[in-house]
Amino acid sequence: MSTKPTLTTTGGAPVSDNQNSTTAGERGPVLLQDYQLLEKLAHQNRERIPERVVHAKGWGAFGTLKITGDISKYTRAKALQPGAETDMLARFSTVAGELGAADAERDVRGFALKFYTEEGNWDLVGNNTPVFFVRDPYKFPDFIHTQKRHPKTNLRSPKAMWDFWSLSPESLHQVTILMSDRGLPVTPMHMNGYGSHTYSLWNESGERFWVKFHFKTKQGHKFHTNAEAAQVVGSSRETYQEALFGAIEDGEFPKWTVQVQIMPEADAEKTAYNPFDLTKVWPHSDYPCVEIGEVTLNRNPENYFAEIENAAFSPSNVVPGISFSPDKMLQARVFSYADAHRYRLGAHYESLPVNQPKCPVHHYHKDGPMNVYGGIKSGNPDTYYEPNSFNGPAEDPSVKEPPLRISGDANRYAQKDGAGQQVSDYQQPGDLFRLMNDDQRSRLMDNIAEAMDGVPEDIAQRQAALFYKCDPDYGLGVAQRLGLSETDLPKAAAE
């Protein structure tokens, strides 16, 4: 029989009795000197950290990114060179649900990837949809308020959701996807992932290219209907965790094909749509998807809290050869995600093991909570500022990024298309609707009608008019299911 290790306090002192507290006699009160009891209670009080404001409920696993294609003429990033293999972490999530929400709820799914490259961590923080509800970060906090709980009822509010969406035509594309079959995947493995934003690549010659990242599931698309999901939730609230964890434990490693759309830098001034508008996709006929590799998830975390709940993804984590674009939402997320982690996990959140880069790290951030290293790891205590004369970490001009070729005055601009016209929020959702077969359209409109149950009629009428602008059959089908006046719809859509 093997010898068990001795239980100790956090200070290393051996514990003689882990069953009984110290009392003044057999029936006396607990003594304050029982430091072992106090330590256990104090740690229990601090076992929880703030959950994420959005994407609170999540599931994750580790794996590998393997590059099989060649886009070396577009990027110098070592992780994207032919034959490169990079360790990675993936976290999937729902957007609106809290930490205890059911997995099988109709919602956008987060699709966050952390690549531990030899040049530093590269995070790609996207969704299972190629677009989003809003194009300007100024609207994001208000949008999220509509997805969370009403301040008085403490219940989710369909009235708030549809009021906001009906007043924000830019949301039509994402709403159409959310209410379609793709809005309720059976498991994390049966959905695509997208970087969603427009990012940029730059090569050794200093040339920049705009890029969209796609991750196409190799498991096929599977979805629940609302009725099926209700039965699933009644049986288990943890179906995504069960499916992902179970598949990997059984050796059925999920895979995604990695594809990119690449646009020459100058083309951004020529397209009929704004290529940096997060509510729009790039037509594949203009910029075809090019396959470059494969993502495989093959290892479950050993401790969910340490490796998934503590995982911190941020678009601000880029490496030489990969960068940003004028996408307004991306620009804001570069700040907000890292800031959220500093609040939720602490100022030095990237010193947590799951967030640590697997390459050498040298910086001058000092002190504060969670600074487990104590400073610069150069061996010289004088190298705590820069510039210094003591061989401390120094800049490397060779990794300087080429400038963004944009100009303009500082102002609050509405998004415009390539011809300088106000963008159309109706064309692409209408195109998506017209791509669907009759059964898919029917399920889409049924889901919308179900989600709008109890919404005030004026809001429902306004939303149906927006769908009508996308495609008359779309608007009329929703209006019919909601019992709205179909004859008034063309007039309302024209206003």
Secondary structure, 3 states (H helix, E strand, C coil): CCCCCCCECCCCCECCCCCCCCECCCCCCECCCCHHHHHHHHHHHCCCCCCCCCCCCEEEEEEEEEECCCCCCCCCCHHHCCCCEEEEEEEEEECCCCCCCCCCCCCCEEEEEEEEECCEEEEEEEECCCCCCCCCHHHHHHHHHHHCECCCCCCECHHHHHHHHHCCHHHHHHHHHHCCHHHCECCHHHCCEECCCCEEEECCCCCEEEEEEEEEECCCCCECCHHHHHHHHHHCCCHHHHHHHHHHHCCCCCEEEEEEEEEEHHHHHCCCCCCCCCCCCCCCCCCCCEEEEEEEEEECCCCHHHHHHCCCCCCCCCCCCEECCCCHHHHHHHHHHHHHHHHHCCCCHHHCHHHCCCCCCCCCCCCCCCCCCCCCCCCCCCCCCCCCCCCCCCCCHHHCCCCCCCCCCCCCCCCECCCCCECCCCHHHHHHHHHCCHHHHHHHHHHHHHHCCCCCHHHHHHHHHHHHHHCHHHHHHHHHHHCCCCCCHHHHHHC
